[in-house]
Amino acid sequence: MEKKKASFSGGLGFVLAAAGSAVGLGNIWRFPYLAAKDGGGLFLLVYIILALTFGFVLLTTDIGIGRRTKKSALKAYESVNSKWKFLGVLTFIVPALIMTYYSVIGGWITKYIVVFTTGNAKEAAKDGYFNDFISSKAAPIVFMLIFLAMTSVIVYLGVEKGIEKFSKIIMPGLLIVVVLIGIFSLTLSYKAEDGTVRTGLQGLFVYLVPNFDGLTVQKFIGIVMDAMGQLFYSLSVAMGIMITYGSYVKDDVDLNKSIRNIEIFDTMAAFLAGLMIIPAVYVFMGKEGMSEGPSLMFVSLPKIFEEMGPIGNFVGVVFFFMVLFAALTSSVSIMETLVASCMEKFNKSRKAVSLVMALIYAGAAAVICLGYNVLYFEVKLPNGAIGNLLDIMDYLSNYVLMPVIAILTCVLIGWIVKPKYIIDEVKKNNTSFKREGLYTVMVKDVAPVMLVVLLLKSLGLF
């Protein structure tokens, strides 16, 4: 049994692990298609402003609560205020729901790595290939189990030997690969059947330059809400992850500096993901291809890799390995949050809890896999989307519970225990906190209002 509280070796280990959690499928997969849908540079501008204000407040609050209480999310809120124990339970439910389907998506990525490394890229580019795969009964479960096993091993090894060591190796490499593919995307060109030539640099222009065509107040509010929702994915806030990681941060670490570095790393990764994907999609599929949405990675990109010719298979291998590592860092942080909470709750060892969690989620994720065949059904969600079993889990965790948790956390810190509770933690060891005023105003007044609007939109009431 672990007697001593686990911790990161220092500020760098914490930043890379936290950035690893943040730089997951939310940045590599979701950010590019939202940017393409919401006017390119306009979405980018809104996102950066929100990341430096709204996202900064949620990130600082979660990490501050974690380090001050030295507890995982399940018990941290109770330490802040005994009457708010219920918020810890709500926060535990979010990663519990996300973990049911995150390893399923990780399995899809693992499958595509096998397809590209075995030279079957042309198969992946065929119409219906992805749907045929996810609707098959055995293959998705097998690949999900492979991904879940990788996640479980890293968590099993612990904080410093597992999570921190993995993040220190993977994150710098991940950033290098994203940059290289991004540069390569800018060199691409394609001649369409009508003779029109599209280049990667033109795609970059579409990505970076704000598009105000047809912009209305309602549409702009929609862009702001999309960017806010993306920040939950990108920064891993309101799901207990940053509270758990914050609890592992030593008291001598400059929290303000670490938070700033996480913001920079995460925003840079999101920006580079867009730079990597949007110009390539524009070159081979035009602006229409950029509106493909969530299917972009598994349906559209394999077609693009095929259009690239012989080098496309190699680029595909590198790309999906990179996405796998990004997914793994996030999956590890989600499972670590659950494991840490259960270790505290049941006073059991990391190894025992890790093994039990792996078994539980092997079964739960298998059920999600069957949601595309044996257990397939469709239901209309309150936000207007049509969803199946995986979509329902995603909707409940990301569109309902996370905004609710963030609202309640702002109320607790902003109005019950007061912002000084977090500010004092950030300023520990006489470190500076230049955005103290911004933090106070945002956590008390601005962020709660924005979050209520986001929740109402998610519930189809706005």
N, C-alpha and C positions, 0 to 999 in steps of 0.2 A: 504493500500500500504506500502511496506517495504521502510522506509526512511533510515535506517542504513544498511550499507553493512554487509551482513552475514559473519560469520567467524567461524573457528574451535576454540575450547576452548584453544587448545595448540598444542605442537608438537606431542604428542601421538595420539590425535584425528586425526590430519592430516595424520600421517603415517599409521594408521589403515584404514582410509577411502581410502587413495591412494592405499595402499596394497590390500584393498578389491576390488577396481576397477581392479587392475592388476591381482589378483588371481581369474580369472573367468574360463570360458570354455577353454580359450586359454591354461591355465596350466593343468587343470584337464583332458581335453579331447584331445587337439591337441598335447601338448608336448610329452606324452607317445608314441603316434603312430609315430611321427617324429623320436623320439629317437630309436624306434624299427626298423624303416625303414633305418635309416642312420648310422647303425653300433654301436648302443648302446653307449658305453663309448666314442667313437670318437665324436659323436654328442654332448654329454654332455660336453666334454672338450672344443669344439669349442664354444658352447653356453655360457659357463661360461666366457671365454675370451672376447667374444663379449659383454656380459652383462656388464662387467667391463670397457669396452672402448666405443664401439659404442652405446650401450643402455644407458650408463651413460651420454653421451653427449646429446642425444635426451631428456632424462628425465630431466636433469639439465636445458636445454634450455627452455622446456615447462613450468616447474615450476617457473623458473626465470622470464620469460615473464609475467606469471600470477601474481606473487606477486609484481613485479615492477609496472605494469600497473594498478593492482587492477580491472581488467576487464575480462569478459569472452572472449573466443576466437574470437567471431564475431567482437569485437571492440578493442581487445588487439593489434593486428597487426597494426591497424590504429594509435594507440598510440605510437607504436615503430617507425613507419615511415608512414606518411600520404599517400604516394604513394603505400603502400603495403596493402591497405584496402581489395583488392581482395583476399588476402591470408586468411583473416578472414572468408570471404564468403565460400571459398573452404573448410576450416576447419569445418565450420558449416554443410556442405553437408555430410561429412563423418558420424558423429553420426546420422544424419537424415536418411541416407541409412541403417546403421547398425540396428537402432531401428526397422525398418520394419520387420526384420527377427529374431532378437535376442529373442524377446518375443515368437516367434513361437517355437524356440528350447527350450526356457524355459517352454513352454507348453508341449513339448514332455517329458521333465524331470518330470514335475508335473504328467503327465499321468502314468509314470512308478512308481512313489511313490505310487499312488493309487493302481496300480496293485500289488505291493509287499506288501503293508500294508493290503490288503484284502486277502492275501494268494493265489494269482493267479500267482505266479512266474513261474510255469510250462508253463502257456500260453505264457508268454513273451519269453520263451526259444525256442518256436516253430519256425520253418522256416517260413518266410513270415509274422510273427506277426507285426513287425515294419512297413513294407511296407503297410500292410493292414490298419494299424492305420492311418498313415500319408496320405494315399490316400482316406480315408473316408471323407465325406463332412462336417459333423457337429462336431464330437469329437475333432479334432485338434483345431478348433476355440474356443470351450468351454474352453479347457485347456489353450490355449493362453490367453484368457480373464482373467482367474484366475491369471496367472503369471503376466500379465500386471497390474492388479488391485493391487497386492502386491507391485510392483515397484512404481506405482503412489502414493500410500498412503505414502510410505517412503519419496519420493520427496516432496509431498504435505506438510509434517510436517516440512520441512526445513533442514538447514545444521546441526545445533547443536542437535536439538531435534529429527531429523529424521535420516539423513545420518550418523553423528558421533556416535549417540547412538546405532544405528543398527550395525555399524561396530565394536564398542567396545565389543559388546556382541558376535557377530557372528565369527569374525576373530580368536580369541584365541580358541574358540570351534572347529572351522573348522580345525585348525592346529592339535589339539589333535586327532580328528577323523581320519585325514589322517595318522598320525603317528601310531595309533592303527591298522588301516586296513593294513598299510604297514608292520608292525610286523607280523600280522596274515598271510599275503601273504607269508612271508618267512618260515612259519611253514608247508606250504602245500606240499603234495606229491601225485603223481598219477602214477598208473601202466597202461601203454598202452597195447593194444591188442597183440603187439609183445613181451610183457614182459619187455619193457624198462621202467625204473622208472625215472620220472622227478620230481625234487624238487624245492621249492621256492628259495633255496640258489643257485642252478644252474642258475635259472632265474636271480638272482641278479648278478651273474658273467657275464651273457650275457649283462646285463644292464650297468654294471660299467666298464668292460674291453674293451678298444678300439679294434674294429675289422678292420684290414687293408686288409683283403682278397679282392682281386680284385679291390683295390683302385687305381683309376687313377686321373690325374689332373682334368679332367672334372667332375668326380664324387665328388671329394673333393670340387670343386667350388660349385657344387649343394648342398652339405652339408652346406657349409658356407651360401649360399643364403637361405636355409631352416631355419637355425638358425637366420638369420637376420629378415626374415619374421615373425618368431615366436616371436621375441622381440617386434614387433609392437603389437601383440596380448597380450603378457605378461605384458608389461609396460604401455599399454594404451596411447602411444605417437602418435603424428601426427594426432590426432582426436579431439583436443580441450579439452579433459577431464582433463589432468594434468595442462593445462593453467587455466581452471576454478577452479580446486581445489587449485592451487597455489594462485589464487586471494583471497582465503579465509584464507590464512595463515598470521598470525599476524607478524609484523616486528621484534618482539623480539625472534622469533623462529629461532634456528640455522638450516638454510636451508641445509647446507652441511651434517650435522649429519642426518637430516630427510631423505635426498636423499639416503644416504648410508644405512639407515635402510630399506627403501623401496626396494632397490636393494637386500639386504640380505633376506628380507621376501619373495620377489617374486621368487628369485632363489631357495630358500629353498623349497617353495611351489611347484615349478615346479619339482625339484628333487624328493621330497617326492611323488608327483603324479605318477611319473615314477616308484618309488619304490613300490607303492601301486598296480599298474596295471600290469606292465610288468612281474614280477615273477609269478603272478596268471595266466596270459594269457599263459605264457611259460609252466607252469605245466600242464594245461589241453588241450592246443592246439598246443604246440611246437612252433618252430620258424616260421612255416607257419602261425599260428594264429596271430603272432605279426605283420604281414604285412596286416592286415585287413583294416587299414586306418581309415577314419572318421566313419565308421560303428561300430568301436570297442565298443563304449559305449552302443549302443542301440541293437546291434545284438549279438556280441561275449560275452560280460560280463554277460548278463542274462543266457546264456548257461553255463558259468563258475559257476555262483551262483547255478544253478541246480545240477551241478556235485559235489558241496560241500556237498550235502545232506541236512538234516534238518536245519543246521546252515546257509545254503546259503540264505534262505529267509530273515533271520534277517540281514545278512551282506548286502544283496541287499537293504533293507530298509534304513540302515544306510548310505550306499554309495550314494543312489540317493537323500537322504535328504541333504547330504554334498554337492553334485553337485548342488542341488537347491540353497543352500545358496551362493555358489560360483557364480552361474549364477546371482542371485539377486544382489549381491554387484556390479557386472559389469553393469548389466542392470540399476541399480540406477544411476551409474556414467554417463552412456550414456544419460539417460533422463535428469539428472541434468544439463548437458552441454547445452542441447537444451533449457531447461526451463530458465536457467540463461541468455542465450543469448537473448531470446525473452523478458524477463523481462526488460533488458537494452534497447533493440531496441524499444519496444512499451510502455515502462514505465507503465507496469501493475503489479499487485500483484502476488506473488508466487502462491497463491491458484487459481486465475483465469487462469493463464498460465498452471499450472499443470493439471487442469481439461480439458482445451482445447487440450493439448498435448495427454492426455489419450484417448480422443475421436478420434483424428486424427489417432493415431497409432492403435487403435482398428480396424479402417477401413482398414488401410494400411496392417497390419499384417494378417487380414482376407483374403485379396487378395493374400498374399504370401501362406497362407494355401491352397487356391484354386489352387495354382500352381502345386499341386500334384494330382489334379483330373480335375475339370472343365477347368482350364486354363493351363493344362499341355502341355509342349512342350520341346524340347531339342535343344540346339544350341552349336556349337563348339566354345569355347572361344579362344582368341589369345594365351594363354599359353598351348593349346593342350587339356585341360580338356573339358568334355561334361557337360553342365550345364542346369538347369532349372531356374525358376524365382528367387528362393532363391540364387542359385549359382551366377547368374548374379549380384545381389545386393552385394553379398560378394566379388566378383571379382572386381567390380568397386570401392568399398570402401577400401578394404584391399590390393589389388594388383596393383591398379592404383593410386587412389587419395592419399593414405597415403604415398607412396614413393615420389610422386610429392610434397606434402606438406612438407615432411621432407627435400627434396633437396632445395626447395625455402627458408625454414626456416634457413638452414645452410648458404645459400648465404646471406640472410638478416643479420644474426647475425655475420657470419664470415667475410663478406666483405663490407657490407653497414654501419651498426652501430658499427661494431667491437666487438670481444669477451668480451671486458671490460664492455660492457653493462650488460652482465649476471654475469660476475665475480664480479663486484662491488655489485650486489644484493646478491650473495652468501656470500660475505665477510662482509655484513652489520653487525654492532655491533662488529666489530673487530674479527669475527670468522675466523678460519683458512680454507684454501682451498688448501689442499696438492696436488690435481690433477689439479691445475690451468694450468700448462704447457701442460698436456695431453689434457685437454679440448680445449685449443687454437689450437693445432695442428689438433685434430680430427675434430672440427667444421669447420675449414677453408679448410683443404686439404683432409683428409682421408675419413671422413663420406660422403661428397658429391659424391666422386668417387664410393664408395661402393654402395651408394643409386642409382646412375645412372645405374650401372651394374644390381642391383636388379630390377629396373624398366624395363630395356631392356629384362631381362629374363621373367618378368611377361607379357610383350607384345609379347613374342615369337620371339624376335629379337636377342637373345643370347643363 
